[in-house]
Amino acid sequence: MNTTKNLSAGTVTVYDFGKIKLHAYDTKDALCDAGFIVEGENALVGLELPAFTENLDAWKEYVSSINKPMNDIIISDHPAGADYIKGMNVWGTENAKKSVSGGTAFGITQGLLKAFGPAFRGNFMASIKNILHEGKNTIAGIDFVIYDRGSSFDVEIPEANAIYTHMLGKYVHSIIASDAHAAAMIEILESYQKAGYKYILSSHANVEEQDAVTEKIAYVKKIRGLAAQCKTREEFICAAEKAFPNYAGKNYLEMTAGNLFGE
């Protein structure tokens, strides 16, 4: 049975799988961020950080309330707020380490700092020092399976029959960099179906299930078709909004249009 608790900022839903528990933190911040804590028998492992001060304060207080040590955190795409994890082991792939230290994740974080100011803790960037390798990794007695996706990575949690990826969102536009990227997205999503994961975790949505994967595959296929048919950025955006009138994340759609048609 899942339980939900209100924090001073946002809510946490706890999923109990017996050997482990998953704490899913819906920050309800301006970016719709989410973060996760995997609770093992003797310790906790974080998965992504909240980014805003009020959420980090709530998150840290909640971590303390579990009464188990948290010495490890996995960072893929959300490195802001590192001043709240001093002394922790920060885990990530070699590619994510490059992204966080001066690549894609670094650039996005600094852009968000400029947009939101000091309430967004982009001045405090996590530094990945503990390297995750493709395949099975065990941290604090908990097994994680890593799938390297380039600048970021997916994290399977076998005991929860779950996988973490940066973005899914059943009814949210996706950021698509190119037609080749769209094809790769479909391949990855179909691998989720084949694996039969019960839960899909992501940093910008509540915990989702396989229906969200099915919806997203159909979405990406439709977007590829519209991109091939349309001749301008504006025509593409109009066509996508007509095809998906109830989708959130128009800013993501605009980013996709910029990638596919130029700004």
C-alpha positions as CSV (number, residue, x, y, z in Angstrom):
1,M,0.0,0.0,0.0
2,N,1.4,3.4,-1.0
3,T,1.3,6.3,1.5
4,T,1.6,10.0,0.8
5,K,2.9,12.7,3.2
6,N,2.9,16.4,2.9
7,L,6.2,18.2,3.6
8,S,6.8,21.9,4.2
9,A,7.3,22.1,0.4
10,G,5.9,19.3,-1.8
11,T,4.8,15.8,-1.0
12,V,6.4,12.3,-0.7
13,T,4.8,9.1,-1.7
14,V,6.3,5.9,-0.3
15,Y,6.1,2.6,-2.2
16,D,6.8,-0.5,-0.1
17,F,8.4,-3.4,-1.9
18,G,9.3,-5.5,1.2
19,K,13.1,-5.5,0.9
20,I,13.3,-1.9,-0.1
21,K,11.1,1.2,-0.1
22,L,11.0,3.9,-2.7
23,H,10.3,7.5,-1.5
24,A,9.2,9.6,-4.5
25,Y,9.4,13.4,-3.8
26,D,7.1,15.6,-5.8
27,T,8.7,19.0,-5.1
28,K,5.9,21.0,-6.8
29,D,8.5,23.6,-7.7
30,A,8.5,25.8,-10.8
31,L,10.2,23.1,-12.9
32,C,7.9,20.2,-11.7
33,D,11.0,18.5,-10.4
34,A,11.0,15.1,-8.7
35,G,13.6,13.3,-6.7
36,F,13.8,9.8,-5.2
37,I,15.2,8.0,-2.2
38,V,15.7,4.2,-2.2
39,E,15.5,2.8,1.3
40,G,17.3,-0.5,2.0
41,E,17.6,-2.5,5.1
42,N,20.3,-0.4,6.7
43,A,20.8,2.7,4.6
44,L,19.3,5.2,2.1
45,V,20.5,6.0,-1.5
46,G,19.4,9.3,-3.1
47,L,18.5,9.5,-6.8
48,E,18.7,13.1,-8.1
49,L,18.5,16.3,-6.1
50,P,15.8,18.9,-5.6
51,A,17.0,22.2,-6.9
52,F,15.3,25.0,-4.9
53,T,16.1,26.0,-1.3
54,E,12.7,25.4,0.2
55,N,12.6,21.9,-1.4
56,L,16.1,21.1,-0.3
57,D,15.2,22.1,3.3
58,A,12.1,19.9,3.2
59,W,14.0,17.0,1.6
60,K,16.8,17.2,4.2
61,E,14.4,17.2,7.0
62,Y,12.5,14.3,5.5
63,V,15.7,12.3,5.0
64,S,16.5,12.8,8.7
65,S,13.1,11.5,9.7
66,I,13.7,8.1,8.1
67,N,16.4,7.4,10.8
68,K,18.8,5.6,8.5
69,P,22.1,6.9,7.2
70,M,22.3,8.4,3.7
71,N,25.9,8.4,2.5
72,D,25.3,7.9,-1.2
73,I,23.4,9.8,-4.0
74,I,23.1,9.1,-7.7
75,I,23.2,12.2,-9.9
76,S,22.4,12.0,-13.6
77,D,20.8,15.3,-14.7
78,H,20.1,17.4,-11.6
79,P,23.3,18.5,-9.9
80,A,22.1,21.8,-8.2
81,G,22.0,21.9,-4.4
82,A,25.3,20.1,-3.7
83,D,25.7,22.1,-0.5
84,Y,23.0,19.9,1.1
85,I,25.0,16.7,0.4
86,K,28.4,17.5,1.8
87,G,30.2,14.4,2.7
88,M,28.1,12.1,0.6
89,N,29.4,9.8,-2.1
90,V,28.1,11.2,-5.4
91,W,27.7,8.5,-8.1
92,G,27.4,8.9,-11.9
93,T,28.8,7.6,-15.1
94,E,31.9,9.0,-16.7
95,N,29.8,10.7,-19.4
96,A,27.5,12.2,-16.7
97,K,30.6,13.4,-14.9
98,K,31.6,15.3,-18.0
99,S,28.1,16.7,-18.5
100,V,27.8,17.9,-14.9
101,S,31.3,19.4,-14.8
102,G,31.1,21.5,-17.9
103,G,28.8,19.9,-20.5
104,T,25.1,19.8,-21.1
105,A,23.9,19.5,-17.5
106,F,26.2,22.3,-16.4
107,G,25.0,24.6,-19.1
108,I,21.3,23.9,-18.4
109,T,21.9,24.4,-14.7
110,Q,23.6,27.7,-15.1
111,G,20.8,28.9,-17.5
112,L,18.2,28.0,-14.8
113,L,20.2,29.9,-12.2
114,K,20.2,33.0,-14.4
115,A,16.4,32.5,-14.9
116,F,15.4,31.9,-11.3
117,G,18.1,33.5,-9.2
118,P,19.6,32.3,-5.9
119,A,16.5,30.4,-4.8
120,F,17.6,27.9,-7.4
121,R,20.9,26.5,-6.0
122,G,22.8,26.3,-9.3
123,N,25.8,27.9,-7.6
124,F,26.3,24.6,-5.8
125,M,27.0,22.0,-8.4
126,A,27.4,18.3,-7.4
127,S,30.7,16.8,-8.4
128,I,30.6,13.1,-9.5
129,K,33.5,11.3,-7.9
130,N,32.2,7.7,-7.7
131,I,31.8,6.1,-11.1
132,L,28.9,3.9,-12.1
133,H,29.5,1.3,-14.8
134,E,27.1,-0.2,-17.3
135,G,25.3,-3.1,-15.8
136,K,24.8,-4.0,-12.1
137,N,26.2,-1.8,-9.4
138,T,25.6,-2.3,-5.7
139,I,25.4,0.7,-3.4
140,A,24.7,0.5,0.3
141,G,23.5,-3.1,-0.2
142,I,21.0,-2.1,-2.9
143,D,21.3,-3.3,-6.5
144,F,21.0,-0.8,-9.4
145,V,21.4,-1.5,-13.1
146,I,22.9,1.3,-15.2
147,Y,22.1,2.0,-18.8
148,D,24.5,4.6,-20.2
149,R,22.6,7.0,-22.5
150,G,25.4,9.4,-23.3
151,S,25.5,12.5,-21.2
152,S,23.0,10.9,-18.8
153,F,21.9,7.4,-17.8
154,D,18.9,5.3,-16.8
155,V,18.8,3.5,-13.5
156,E,16.9,0.2,-13.1
157,I,15.9,-0.7,-9.5
158,P,15.3,-4.5,-9.8
159,E,13.7,-4.9,-6.3
160,A,11.0,-2.3,-7.3
161,N,10.6,-3.5,-10.9
162,A,11.2,0.2,-11.8
163,I,13.5,2.2,-14.0
164,Y,14.5,5.9,-13.7
165,T,14.9,8.1,-16.8
166,H,15.3,11.8,-16.9
167,M,12.0,12.6,-18.7
168,L,8.9,10.7,-19.6
169,G,5.5,12.5,-18.9
170,K,2.4,10.8,-20.3
171,Y,0.8,14.0,-21.5
172,V,3.8,16.3,-21.7
173,H,5.7,17.3,-24.8
174,S,9.2,15.9,-25.1
175,I,12.5,17.5,-26.1
176,I,13.6,15.9,-29.3
177,A,17.0,16.9,-30.7
178,S,16.8,15.2,-34.1
179,D,15.1,12.5,-36.1
180,A,17.9,10.1,-35.1
181,H,17.3,11.1,-31.4
182,A,13.5,10.4,-31.9
183,A,14.4,6.9,-33.3
184,A,16.6,6.2,-30.3
185,M,13.9,7.3,-27.9
186,I,11.4,4.9,-29.5
187,E,14.0,2.0,-29.2
188,I,14.6,2.8,-25.5
189,L,10.9,3.1,-24.7
190,E,10.2,-0.2,-26.5
191,S,12.9,-1.8,-24.3
192,Y,10.9,-0.6,-21.2
193,Q,7.9,-2.5,-22.6
194,K,10.0,-5.6,-23.3
195,A,11.5,-5.5,-19.8
196,G,8.0,-5.2,-18.3
197,Y,8.8,-2.5,-15.7
198,K,5.9,-1.8,-13.4
199,Y,7.0,1.8,-12.6
200,I,8.8,4.4,-14.6
201,L,10.4,7.2,-12.6
202,S,11.5,10.5,-14.0
203,S,12.6,13.9,-12.8
204,H,9.7,15.9,-14.2
205,A,6.6,13.8,-13.5
206,N,4.9,11.7,-10.9
207,V,5.7,7.9,-10.9
208,E,4.2,6.5,-14.1
209,E,3.4,3.0,-15.5
210,Q,3.4,1.3,-18.8
211,D,0.5,3.3,-20.2
212,A,2.7,6.3,-20.2
213,V,5.3,4.4,-22.2
214,T,2.7,3.4,-24.8
215,E,1.5,7.0,-25.1
216,K,5.0,8.4,-25.4
217,I,5.9,5.9,-28.2
218,A,2.8,7.0,-30.2
219,Y,3.7,10.7,-29.5
220,V,7.3,10.4,-30.8
221,K,6.2,8.5,-33.9
222,K,3.6,11.2,-34.6
223,I,6.1,14.0,-34.0
224,R,8.5,12.4,-36.5
225,G,5.8,12.3,-39.1
226,L,4.8,15.9,-38.5
227,A,8.5,17.0,-38.7
228,A,8.8,15.3,-42.1
229,Q,5.6,16.9,-43.4
230,C,6.0,20.5,-42.2
231,K,8.3,23.0,-43.8
232,T,8.7,25.6,-41.1
233,R,9.1,25.8,-37.3
234,E,5.8,27.6,-37.0
235,E,3.9,25.1,-39.1
236,F,5.3,22.3,-37.0
237,I,4.4,23.8,-33.7
238,C,0.8,24.5,-34.9
239,A,0.5,20.9,-36.2
240,A,1.8,19.4,-33.0
241,E,-0.5,21.5,-30.8
242,K,-3.5,20.4,-33.0
243,A,-2.4,16.7,-32.7
244,F,-1.9,16.9,-28.9
245,P,-4.2,19.7,-27.7
246,N,-4.1,18.7,-24.0
247,Y,-0.4,18.2,-23.6
248,A,1.6,20.4,-21.2
249,G,5.2,21.6,-21.7
250,K,4.8,23.9,-24.7
251,N,8.3,25.2,-23.9
252,Y,9.6,21.6,-24.6
253,L,7.7,21.6,-27.9
254,E,9.3,24.9,-28.9
255,M,12.7,23.5,-28.0
256,T,12.1,20.5,-30.3
257,A,11.0,22.8,-33.1
258,G,14.1,24.8,-32.7
259,N,16.2,21.7,-32.8
260,L,14.4,20.3,-35.9
261,F,13.9,23.5,-37.9
262,G,16.4,26.0,-36.5
263,E,15.5,29.0,-34.3
